[in-house]
């Protein structure tokens, strides 16, 4: 078994070394460009309709049949978003890129909220029913129906499966091991086996069970983590202006440049902030639409607004809490500390040994719910490619292998592999949602007109023959 894992690790190192740089050069340009494109063309939807997104989320807690409620779809998406990226990813970005990386995480989140709205609205519009009567959908579906390019849907589905089913789950299990080893000295192999066992118990239960668990666990664990951050903020309130000043001032320090073809355009802080911001909030990546499509929503734009809210909660709130905790400590400039270890050290600085144990426990919850949320995305896409029981079984076993692989291998290669596959799927999705932008604009216009008329928005596709011509199924929206 060890020789297989070592050989596989060598293969991943070659893939990362060959493709990571060029992919990220293109992804950074596309991420910022597409985000600005939808921000402008939707009239700053992330500002004007943010209050409405809270209302949609809160009112979407009931649905008929076996489909997920809009709230369950929101928390499934949040389960995947809120995890090690908010804790270890933020700390790594600060350690390597300085406080300015936080600023670029904010920028990525703000403009990415419009991309998140667009992709999740499209996912709802092009959703389908499976053999059990549940809704399924996502980028692979709107590529196939909206662009009439099923081959592109298959390519995207493969990249998402590698990203979420394999790479990201390895990152989550790796972070659980790091946190529990720091706090309690737990053995990596034993933790890995335990994670495999409890993950298997959930993923063999299906997407509905994942949604039910996420709806209960995610809001509670996020609340506890935010409460700890608020307490630390209150203890150091006089230092906050200095921290905010450091974030803004160092954001535009281009003395440390990034590598790659476009290295002269990006500072290290900018590149790391965008990378870790995208890993954390997934805006425009094409992941959250997979959960958005499962909701029994009354209007595609309503779920788009709910998933847009997920980006806000993930980065503007949760990631900022981690950043403040780290930057208010004395250890973020140490090259020896990064990732989860840096965040644990920062909490220890503020609240003593309790901080190490608190974060280890929170990471167990954060990362575990991310594992099952990631799996939900990947299963949706494996079923798009081939919905056969034997094929699904093999896929689940490979997922469990990656959970164990991440637990017992070095975190550096695990993170690097995740970055590489994340960039590939993001690029495909970003190009697609730009091509389908007229669909997004038409749906948003319909939604706003109903609000203006004092109605609760309900989508009637028969009023929009252009959408039916572009592949939206009228039977789904009867």
TIROVEX-721377 format. One record per residue (C-alpha): residue number from 1; residue in three letters; x, y, z. Coordinates in steps of 0.02 Angstrom, whole numbers, plus 50000, padded with zeros to 5 digits. Layout:
! residues N
  titi  lumse      u      v      w
   NUM    Ala      X      Y      Z
...
This chain:
! residues 478
  titi  lumse      u      v      w
     1    Unk  50000  50000  50000
     2    Unk  50141  50121  50044
     3    Unk  50227  50095  49875
     4    Unk  50062  50133  49784
     5    Unk  50038  50294  49884
     6    Unk  50218  50351  49855
     7    Unk  50207  50316  49668
     8    Unk  50043  50410  49659
     9    Unk  50120  50557  49753
    10    Unk  50262  50565  49625
    11    Unk  50134  50571  49484
    12    Unk  50043  50715  49567
    13    Unk  50205  50811  49587
    14    Unk  50239  50796  49400
    15    Unk  50064  50854  49356
    16    Unk  50076  51006  49470
    17    Unk  50249  51055  49408
    18    Unk  50193  51043  49226
    19    Unk  50021  51126  49227
    20    Unk  49995  51232  49384
    21    Unk  50084  51392  49327
    22    Unk  50003  51413  49155
    23    Unk  49831  51365  49219
    24    Unk  49834  51493  49358
    25    Unk  49899  51632  49247
    26    Unk  49743  51611  49140
    27    Unk  49625  51579  49286
    28    Unk  49668  51739  49379
    29    Unk  49633  51844  49225
    30    Unk  49471  51751  49189
    31    Unk  49411  51755  49370
    32    Unk  49431  51943  49387
    33    Unk  49370  51980  49211
    34    Unk  49212  51874  49220
    35    Unk  49172  51938  49394
    36    Unk  49182  52118  49334
    37    Unk  49081  52073  49179
    38    Unk  48934  52007  49280
    39    Unk  48951  52142  49413
    40    Unk  48927  52277  49282
    41    Unk  48800  52190  49170
    42    Unk  48687  52142  49317
    43    Unk  48695  52318  49389
    44    Unk  48795  52264  49543
    45    Unk  48675  52126  49592
    46    Unk  48784  52082  49742
    47    Unk  48745  52253  49818
    48    Unk  48569  52291  49760
    49    Unk  48494  52120  49797
    50    Unk  48599  52066  49947
    51    Unk  48458  52105  50071
    52    Unk  48340  52004  49961
    53    Unk  48459  51855  49967
    54    Unk  48440  51847  50157
    55    Unk  48252  51844  50137
    56    Unk  48259  51707  50004
    57    Unk  48373  51601  50113
    58    Unk  48265  51617  50268
    59    Unk  48101  51585  50179
    60    Unk  48170  51434  50084
    61    Unk  48160  51307  50224
    62    Unk  48016  51203  50158
    63    Unk  47992  51101  49999
    64    Unk  47880  50965  49939
    65    Unk  47927  50786  49896
    66    Unk  48103  50718  49913
    67    Unk  48196  50868  49841
    68    Unk  48309  50975  49949
    69    Unk  48238  51137  50015
    70    Unk  48324  51297  49956
    71    Unk  48395  51313  50132
    72    Unk  48464  51135  50129
    73    Unk  48542  51168  49959
    74    Unk  48618  51327  50031
    75    Unk  48693  51237  50181
    76    Unk  48757  51094  50071
    77    Unk  48848  51225  49969
    78    Unk  48908  51310  50127
    79    Unk  48967  51143  50197
    80    Unk  49086  51128  50051
    81    Unk  49137  51311  50058
    82    Unk  49165  51329  50245
    83    Unk  49312  51220  50291
    84    Unk  49499  51218  50290
    85    Unk  49506  51359  50162
    86    Unk  49432  51477  50291
    87    Unk  49556  51424  50425
    88    Unk  49714  51349  50351
    89    Unk  49698  51433  50180
    90    Unk  49684  51608  50251
    91    Unk  49831  51579  50367
    92    Unk  49939  51511  50225
    93    Unk  49897  51661  50116
    94    Unk  49949  51780  50256
    95    Unk  50108  51683  50296
    96    Unk  50168  51682  50115
    97    Unk  50089  51841  50045
    98    Unk  50074  51953  50197
    99    Unk  49919  52043  50264
   100    Unk  49881  52111  50090
   101    Unk  49824  51938  50035
   102    Unk  49667  51965  50141
   103    Unk  49621  52119  50038
   104    Unk  49629  52019  49877
   105    Unk  49522  51883  49956
   106    Unk  49392  52017  49988
   107    Unk  49404  52079  49809
   108    Unk  49387  51901  49742
   109    Unk  49233  51875  49850
   110    Unk  49149  52040  49807
   111    Unk  49161  52025  49618
   112    Unk  49142  51836  49629
   113    Unk  48970  51855  49709
   114    Unk  48902  51909  49540
   115    Unk  48982  51757  49456
   116    Unk  48908  51646  49592
   117    Unk  48736  51720  49558
   118    Unk  48753  51687  49372
   119    Unk  48812  51507  49384
   120    Unk  48684  51455  49515
   121    Unk  48542  51540  49421
   122    Unk  48592  51442  49265
   123    Unk  48600  51281  49367
   124    Unk  48421  51306  49426
   125    Unk  48359  51352  49252
   126    Unk  48434  51195  49172
   127    Unk  48404  51070  49313
   128    Unk  48330  50898  49279
   129    Unk  48245  50759  49378
   130    Unk  48330  50594  49410
   131    Unk  48249  50423  49420
   132    Unk  48205  50453  49604
   133    Unk  48115  50617  49567
   134    Unk  48252  50726  49643
   135    Unk  48322  50877  49554
   136    Unk  48500  50870  49486
   137    Unk  48600  50993  49385
   138    Unk  48753  51103  49376
   139    Unk  48877  51163  49246
   140    Unk  48883  50997  49154
   141    Unk  48695  51012  49127
   142    Unk  48693  51192  49068
   143    Unk  48841  51159  48955
   144    Unk  48748  51012  48878
   145    Unk  48578  51098  48862
   146    Unk  48618  51282  48852
   147    Unk  48773  51271  48741
   148    Unk  48719  51107  48661
   149    Unk  48892  51041  48699
   150    Unk  48873  50878  48798
   151    Unk  49056  50839  48765
   152    Unk  49106  50995  48861
   153    Unk  48990  50944  49002
   154    Unk  49082  50777  49015
   155    Unk  49252  50864  49019
   156    Unk  49192  50983  49156
   157    Unk  49116  50840  49255
   158    Unk  49283  50749  49252
   159    Unk  49377  50902  49315
   160    Unk  49250  50928  49454
   161    Unk  49261  50746  49507
   162    Unk  49450  50759  49521
   163    Unk  49436  50926  49611
   164    Unk  49301  50891  49738
   165    Unk  49287  50704  49746
   166    Unk  49474  50678  49756
   167    Unk  49590  50829  49781
   168    Unk  49486  50937  49898
   169    Unk  49438  50790  50007
   170    Unk  49622  50749  50024
   171    Unk  49653  50929  50081
   172    Unk  49515  50918  50211
   173    Unk  49576  50754  50285
   174    Unk  49756  50818  50284
   175    Unk  49702  50970  50385
   176    Unk  49605  50864  50510
   177    Unk  49762  50761  50540
   178    Unk  49870  50917  50562
   179    Unk  49750  50996  50687
   180    Unk  49721  50839  50790
   181    Unk  49907  50797  50792
   182    Unk  49948  50972  50857
   183    Unk  49812  50966  50989
   184    Unk  49806  50785  51046
   185    Unk  49950  50694  50961
   186    Unk  49833  50581  50862
   187    Unk  49911  50457  50740
   188    Unk  49886  50502  50556
   189    Unk  49852  50324  50497
   190    Unk  49720  50294  50631
   191    Unk  49636  50461  50597
   192    Unk  49637  50421  50411
   193    Unk  49554  50252  50437
   194    Unk  49424  50329  50553
   195    Unk  49384  50463  50425
   196    Unk  49362  50331  50290
   197    Unk  49240  50234  50399
   198    Unk  49130  50381  50450
   199    Unk  49135  50458  50276
   200    Unk  49078  50293  50200
   201    Unk  48929  50293  50318
   202    Unk  48870  50460  50250
   203    Unk  48910  50447  50064
   204    Unk  48821  50281  50046
   205    Unk  48666  50368  50116
   206    Unk  48647  50486  49966
   207    Unk  48633  50672  49934
   208    Unk  48470  50693  50032
   209    Unk  48555  50634  50192
   210    Unk  48701  50751  50159
   211    Unk  48582  50898  50142
   212    Unk  48491  50853  50303
   213    Unk  48654  50839  50402
   214    Unk  48727  50999  50329
   215    Unk  48570  51098  50371
   216    Unk  48592  51051  50556
   217    Unk  48781  51055  50578
   218    Unk  48847  51196  50468
   219    Unk  48754  51345  50544
   220    Unk  48795  51287  50720
   221    Unk  48981  51262  50692
   222    Unk  48998  51426  50598
   223    Unk  48913  51515  50743
   224    Unk  49035  51443  50871
   225    Unk  49185  51492  50766
   226    Unk  49119  51668  50737
   227    Unk  49083  51687  50923
   228    Unk  49264  51645  50965
   229    Unk  49325  51772  50836
   230    Unk  49210  51907  50905
   231    Unk  49275  51876  51081
   232    Unk  49456  51893  51021
   233    Unk  49409  52049  50924
   234    Unk  49333  52125  51080
   235    Unk  49490  52085  51180
   236    Unk  49598  52177  51052
   237    Unk  49480  52310  50987
   238    Unk  49611  52448  51001
   239    Unk  49726  52355  50879
   240    Unk  49596  52330  50742
   241    Unk  49630  52495  50649
   242    Unk  49814  52449  50638
   243    Unk  49771  52278  50568
   244    Unk  49652  52350  50438
   245    Unk  49785  52477  50388
   246    Unk  49913  52338  50365
   247    Unk  49793  52239  50256
   248    Unk  49758  52385  50138
   249    Unk  49935  52455  50131
   250    Unk  50021  52289  50096
   251    Unk  49890  52241  49965
   252    Unk  49975  52358  49842
   253    Unk  50153  52312  49886
   254    Unk  50222  52241  49724
   255    Unk  50399  52213  49787
   256    Unk  50369  52024  49797
   257    Unk  50306  51972  49626
   258    Unk  50221  51810  49580
   259    Unk  50293  51690  49453
   260    Unk  50222  51631  49287
   261    Unk  50192  51714  49120
   262    Unk  50096  51859  49199
   263    Unk  50207  51870  49353
   264    Unk  50246  52052  49322
   265    Unk  50061  52094  49340
   266    Unk  50028  52006  49506
   267    Unk  50107  52028  49675
   268    Unk  50129  51875  49786
   269    Unk  49993  51944  49900
   270    Unk  49873  51965  49754
   271    Unk  49901  51792  49681
   272    Unk  49889  51703  49849
   273    Unk  49737  51803  49901
   274    Unk  49647  51759  49739
   275    Unk  49698  51576  49749
   276    Unk  49646  51552  49928
   277    Unk  49491  51659  49904
   278    Unk  49434  51551  49759
   279    Unk  49473  51391  49854
   280    Unk  49371  51453  50001
   281    Unk  49218  51534  49921
   282    Unk  49218  51439  49754
   283    Unk  49137  51587  49664
   284    Unk  49132  51553  49477
   285    Unk  49217  51386  49497
   286    Unk  49064  51285  49450
   287    Unk  49046  51190  49613
   288    Unk  48905  51275  49709
   289    Unk  48786  51261  49558
   290    Unk  48782  51073  49589
   291    Unk  48696  51101  49756
   292    Unk  48595  51250  49692
   293    Unk  48515  51140  49559
   294    Unk  48452  51015  49688
   295    Unk  48336  51142  49771
   296    Unk  48149  51147  49742
   297    Unk  48151  51334  49708
   298    Unk  48009  51438  49637
   299    Unk  48123  51546  49530
   300    Unk  48300  51515  49465
   301    Unk  48359  51687  49522
   302    Unk  48306  51653  49701
   303    Unk  48430  51510  49719
   304    Unk  48559  51616  49629
   305    Unk  48539  51747  49764
   306    Unk  48549  51617  49902
   307    Unk  48712  51545  49835
   308    Unk  48780  51721  49811
   309    Unk  48749  51745  49997
   310    Unk  48856  51592  50029
   311    Unk  49007  51681  49955
   312    Unk  48974  51830  50068
   313    Unk  48962  51723  50224
   314    Unk  49113  51618  50179
   315    Unk  49240  51752  50138
   316    Unk  49180  51921  50200
   317    Unk  49129  51849  50369
   318    Unk  49215  51682  50409
   319    Unk  49381  51712  50319
   320    Unk  49393  51887  50391
   321    Unk  49371  51816  50565
   322    Unk  49519  51700  50538
   323    Unk  49623  51842  50463
   324    Unk  49591  51955  50613
   325    Unk  49633  51816  50736
   326    Unk  49798  51780  50646
   327    Unk  49848  51961  50618
   328    Unk  49814  52009  50799
   329    Unk  49941  51878  50855
   330    Unk  50131  51889  50852
   331    Unk  50166  51737  50744
   332    Unk  50100  51771  50569
   333    Unk  50270  51831  50507
   334    Unk  50356  51667  50550
   335    Unk  50405  51566  50397
   336    Unk  50400  51407  50500
   337    Unk  50213  51423  50531
   338    Unk  50075  51418  50401
   339    Unk  49906  51338  50372
   340    Unk  49810  51260  50515
   341    Unk  49962  51264  50630
   342    Unk  49974  51454  50613
   343    Unk  49790  51478  50655
   344    Unk  49806  51362  50805
   345    Unk  49960  51458  50865
   346    Unk  49865  51622  50846
   347    Unk  49719  51557  50950
   348    Unk  49841  51495  51081
   349    Unk  49915  51670  51088
   350    Unk  49743  51745  51122
   351    Unk  49656  51618  51235
   352    Unk  49792  51497  51291
   353    Unk  49797  51308  51267
   354    Unk  49608  51305  51249
   355    Unk  49629  51385  51077
   356    Unk  49725  51236  51008
   357    Unk  49595  51112  51067
   358    Unk  49450  51223  51013
   359    Unk  49514  51238  50835
   360    Unk  49553  51053  50823
   361    Unk  49374  51013  50870
   362    Unk  49303  51145  50752
   363    Unk  49410  51080  50609
   364    Unk  49345  50905  50638
   365    Unk  49171  50975  50604
   366    Unk  49219  51101  50468
   367    Unk  49326  50980  50369
   368    Unk  49211  50831  50390
   369    Unk  49058  50925  50328
   370    Unk  49167  50989  50184
   371    Unk  49211  50810  50140
   372    Unk  49029  50758  50127
   373    Unk  48982  50921  50039
   374    Unk  49122  50894  49914
   375    Unk  49063  50717  49887
   376    Unk  48886  50778  49848
   377    Unk  48956  50886  49708
   378    Unk  49061  50745  49637
   379    Unk  48921  50616  49645
   380    Unk  48807  50732  49547
   381    Unk  48936  50738  49408
   382    Unk  48980  50554  49409
   383    Unk  48795  50518  49384
   384    Unk  48795  50639  49238
   385    Unk  48932  50538  49153
   386    Unk  48868  50364  49194
   387    Unk  48727  50331  49315
   388    Unk  48758  50146  49347
   389    Unk  48769  50066  49521
   390    Unk  48935  49980  49487
   391    Unk  49012  50140  49420
   392    Unk  48951  50238  49571
   393    Unk  49023  50106  49689
   394    Unk  49196  50116  49610
   395    Unk  49190  50306  49620
   396    Unk  49145  50300  49805
   397    Unk  49291  50184  49841
   398    Unk  49412  50302  49751
   399    Unk  49343  50447  49854
   400    Unk  49380  50350  50013
   401    Unk  49557  50314  49949
   402    Unk  49589  50501  49929
   403    Unk  49521  50536  50103
   404    Unk  49652  50415  50170
   405    Unk  49788  50478  50052
   406    Unk  49767  50657  50113
   407    Unk  49775  50600  50293
   408    Unk  49942  50511  50279
   409    Unk  50038  50618  50152
   410    Unk  50126  50788  50158
   411    Unk  50010  50938  50151
   412    Unk  50113  51030  50020
   413    Unk  50079  50911  49875
   414    Unk  49897  50891  49928
   415    Unk  49867  51080  49921
   416    Unk  49964  51099  49758
   417    Unk  49864  50961  49672
   418    Unk  49702  51041  49732
   419    Unk  49755  51210  49660
   420    Unk  49795  51135  49490
   421    Unk  49632  51041  49465
   422    Unk  49532  51187  49537
   423    Unk  49603  51304  49404
   424    Unk  49557  51186  49262
   425    Unk  49374  51170  49311
   426    Unk  49357  51355  49350
   427    Unk  49420  51405  49177
   428    Unk  49293  51295  49088
   429    Unk  49149  51359  49193
   430    Unk  49196  51543  49181
   431    Unk  49199  51538  48991
   432    Unk  49031  51447  48989
   433    Unk  48936  51567  49100
   434    Unk  48994  51714  48994
   435    Unk  48926  51626  48838
   436    Unk  48760  51598  48930
   437    Unk  48753  51775  49002
   438    Unk  48596  51824  48901
   439    Unk  48501  51685  48992
   440    Unk  48555  51755  49160
   441    Unk  48504  51932  49113
   442    Unk  48332  51876  49054
   443    Unk  48297  51776  49212
   444    Unk  48358  51918  49324
   445    Unk  48246  52041  49230
   446    Unk  48095  51927  49255
   447    Unk  48135  51912  49441
   448    Unk  48154  52100  49467
   449    Unk  47995  52140  49372
   450    Unk  47894  52025  49485
   451    Unk  47971  52104  49641
   452    Unk  47931  52278  49574
   453    Unk  47751  52222  49547
   454    Unk  47741  52168  49730
   455    Unk  47734  51983  49689
   456    Unk  47830  51837  49763
   457    Unk  47933  51785  49610
   458    Unk  47876  51625  49525
   459    Unk  47959  51571  49363
   460    Unk  47843  51538  49216
   461    Unk  47952  51479  49074
   462    Unk  47806  51478  48952
   463    Unk  47816  51668  48957
   464    Unk  47993  51657  48888
   465    Unk  47998  51554  48727
   466    Unk  48179  51606  48699
   467    Unk  48228  51509  48855
   468    Unk  48139  51353  48793
   469    Unk  48230  51371  48628
   470    Unk  48393  51382  48726
   471    Unk  48362  51215  48812
   472    Unk  48265  51256  48971
   473    Unk  48145  51112  49004
   474    Unk  47965  51178  49017
   475    Unk  47909  51019  49107
   476    Unk  48025  51057  49254
   477    Unk  47948  51230  49277
   478    Unk  47763  51187  49259
